[in-house]
């Protein structure tokens, strides 16, 4: 399934990878905060940006290693759109991804 060259697969991956990466980064950030007694390593804006950036690994894998242009281009396009939307709507604002922090 993941070795098909289609725009829809690229869109699904581009939306799924940042969500999974955000959960992983939030868990790691929470662990670091526990070890450092409440001091957060990365703020939530940084976690969102890092999560969006994880798409670049998948994009490179599909474009370079597998030579699947449609999937790679869809991942690239959605990554740019998410990055632009982040800087338009969320950059510089205080957000809290976990409400129980």
Secondary structure, 3 states (H helix, E strand, C coil): CCCCCCHHHHHHHHHHHHHHHHHHHHHHHHHHHHHCCCCCCCCHHHHHHHHHHCHHHHHHHHHHHCCCHHHHHHHHHHHHHHHHHHHHHCCCCCCCCCCCC
